Amino acid sequence: MNRNREHIITVLKGMWIGGTMTVPGVSGGSMAMILGIYDRLIASVSSFFKYPRRSMAFLATFLLGAGVGMVLFSRFISFLFTTSADVPLRFFFLGAVAGGVPMIYKEAGVRRLDAPAVVYPSIGIMAVVILSLLPTGMFAPDTGFGPGSILMQLAGGIIIAVGLVLPGISVSQMLYMLGIYELIIGNLSTLNILPLIPLGIGAAGGIFLTTKILEGLMRRYPQPTYLIILGFMLGSLPELFPGIPEGMEFVYSLAAAAAGFTALYLMAGRERKTLI
């Protein structure tokens, strides 16, 4: 009975983490820390080949919940994109990203605005600028499954894996950086999973490839690693900005941005308490 209860709790936590990951600015890793499941997730991935049965049982239960949560949240977000809430929703996302920035600076150990605090994010921003020069749709899901398309989606999946592993980094923000956020959300909301398979395989493989590498980088070079990824996030903000709204829509958008900032700032504060 206790085991069944544990599985149910894991599924519910997975649903919440997977669902909130569809919101730009919300970090799945941070949410996993808040819910007290992050360490076990990382340990299960790191020891997967050492303890395959135990790791697989936990990861399968978690991924079941995460998948259901992603589909449910993506349907809601896709619906909002088709209504008058579209612009305020994008401002909510902008506020959410801004609310998570203080946590990333804190995790990076930045106490004052010195040269590294400016240079490393600039490197991340430049990387996004370079990516933006690539042909539009290069990482987009494609039902044609051509060799070139599959390779690019596998590469995109590996990039997304960084957001899945590191706390403070938003997976949805990574999708915006690659220019495929709304396309992915649309496919998830309609359960059009087939085009997402190469991207998913790349993300799964990327998690195994990057977990130990990123853990090592975070231990040895936490400040540069966090700040460069922060630059990735900041560099993708233009994709989120819908322009300056007019009339009451401007008021609603400001309120949505404030709500997004407050929600993420408070969640980040709670995460810091769980780490003390």
N, C-alpha and C positions, 0 to 999 in steps of 0.2 A: 504493500500500500504506500509506504514511504517512497519507494522507487517510482511508482506511478505518479505520486504527487510531485516528485522532483521533475519528472518528464513534462508534466503539465505546466509547471512554473517555467521551465526552460522554453517551452513552446510560446508561452505568453510573453516572456521577455524578448524572445526572438521576433515575435510579431511587432512589438513596440519599437525595437531597434530597427528592424527592416523597414517598417512604415515611416519612421521619422527620418531615415536616411534618404528618402525621396525629396526631402525639403532642403534646398541649398542653404548652406551655413550650419546645418546640424550634422555633427560628427557621430558616425556609428560607434567609433571607438570610445568617444567620450560618453555616449549614452550607455555603452556596455560597462564602463567604469562606474557610472552612477548606479546602475542596477547590480553591481557586484559580480559581473560575469566575465569581465575582460580578461583577467589573468587565466581563467580556465580555458577561454577560447584560444589564447595565444599558446598555452601549454599543450592543448589538444592538437593544434597545428604543428607545433615544434616537435612533438613526440609521436606524430601520426605513424611513421614507419617503425617506431620502436614499440608502440602499443596500439596497433591498428584497430583492434576490435573495440577497445575502450574509447579511443578517440573517435572512431566512426560513429559509435552509438550516440555520443554526446553531440557531435557536429551535425549528424543527420536530424536529430530532434530540434536543434537550434535552427538549422536551415529551413526546416519545414515551417516553423513559425515565421521566420524572416521572409520567406517567399509569400506566405499568405498576407503578411503585413504590407509588403511592398505592393502587391496587387490592389489591396483595398485602398491604401493611401493614394496610389497613382490614379485610380479611378476618380477619387474625389478631386485631386489636383487637376486632372484632365478636364473634368466638368467645370471647375472654376475658371480655367483658361478660356472657356467658350462663353462666359458670362461677363457682366459688367464688373465683376470682381477681378478681372484679369490684371489691370494696372495696379490696384492696391495689393494684390497678391505678390506681384513682382517687387513692390516696395517692402513688403513683409520679408521677402527673401533677402533684400539688400540690408535691412535692419538686422536680420539674423546673422548674416556674415559679419557685420560690424560688431555685434554682440560677442562673437567668438574670438575676435582679434585680441582682446586683453589677455585671455587665457593662453593663447599661443605665445604671446610675448612673455608671459609669466613662466610657462613651461620651458621656454628657451633661455630663461635666466636673464632677460634684459631688464636692467634696473634704470638705465638712462639712455637717452637717444644719442648713441655714439656711432662711429663709422660702421661697425658690423651690423648694427640695427637698421642701417639704411642700405648698405651694399648688398647684403645677402638677399633681402626681399627684392632688390632691383634685379638680381640675377634671375630669380623666379619669374618676375614680370617679363623680362627679356625673353625667357624661354617660351612664355605664352605668346608673345608677339611673334616669335619665330614660327610657332605652331600655327598661328593665324594666317601665315603666309602660304601654308600648305593648301592644296585644292579643297574647296568646300565639300564636305561629305566623305572625306577620305576614311574616317573611322566609323562612318554610319553603317548600321546593319543592312545587309543586302541579301535578298533571297536567292540571288544568282549564284552565290558561293563560288565565285571565281577565285583562283589561287592568290592573286594580288589582294583582293578584297579580304579574304580570310586572314592573310598575314597581317594586314593593317588592323583588322579587328582584334586579332590576338595581341598585337602590340598595344592597342588601346585598352584592352582588358588588363594588361600588366600595369599600365599607368593607373587605372582605376583601383587596382589592388593596393596601391599606396594609401588611398583614402580609406580602404577597408581595414587596414592594419593599424595605422597611426591614430591615436586619439587626438582630437582637435582638428582633424582634417575631414572635410565634407566630401563624401563620394559624389553627391549631386553637383557640387562645385567643380569637381574633376570632369563630370560629364559636360557641364557648361564650357569648361576650358576646351574640351574636344569638339564642342559645337553639336552635341547629340542629345542634350538633356530632354527636350520636348519630344524628340523621336522615340527615345527609350521609354519615357513615361507613357506615351501613346500606345506603344506596343504592349507594355505591361498591363495597362488598363483594359486592353481588348484581348488579353491572353494570347497575343500573337508572338509566341515564344521562339518559333523556328529561326527567324532572322537573328535572334539574340544569342544563339548557341555558341558561335565562334567567340563573341565578346565574353560570354560567361566562362568558356574554357580558358581564355586568356586571363581572366580575373582569378579563376581558381588556381591555375598554374602560377600566376603572379604572386598569389598569397604565399604559396609554399616557397617560391624563389626569394621573395623579398622579406619574409618574416624575420629570418635570422640576420639578413643584411641590415635591415632597418633597425632591428634591436641593437646590433653592433654600432651602427652610426649614432643612434640615440644615446648610447652609453659613452661613446668616445667624443662625438661632435654634436651634442644636442642643440646648441645654439645655431650653427649654420644650417643643420638639417631642418629644424622647425621654421627658421626664417626664410629659407628658400621656398619651402612649400607654402608658407604664408604669401610669398610673392606670386606663386601660382594662383592662389585664391584671389588676390587683389587684381591680378592681371585679367581674370575672367569676369570681373564686375561689369564691364561695358555690355556683355551679353545679357546681363540681367536688367540693365537700366532701360526703361521703356520710354524715356523722355519726360518732360515736365508736364504733368496733367494740369487741367484748368478747372475752375469752379469748385464745386463740392468734392469732385474727385481728388483735387489736390489735398483737401482736408482729410479725406478718407485714407489717402496714400500716406500722409504724414503719420496718422494714427497707426496705420498698419506697420510702418517702418519702426515706430516707437515700440509697438507690441513685439515685433520680431527681435529688436535689440534687447528689450527687457527679458524676454523668455530665454534667449540664449545666454545672456549675461548671468541670470540667476542659475541656470543649469550649470554653467561653467563654475560658478561659485560653489555649488553643491559638490561638483566633482572634486574641487580642490580640498573640500572638507573630508571627502572620502579617502584622499591620499595622505592626509596628515596623521 
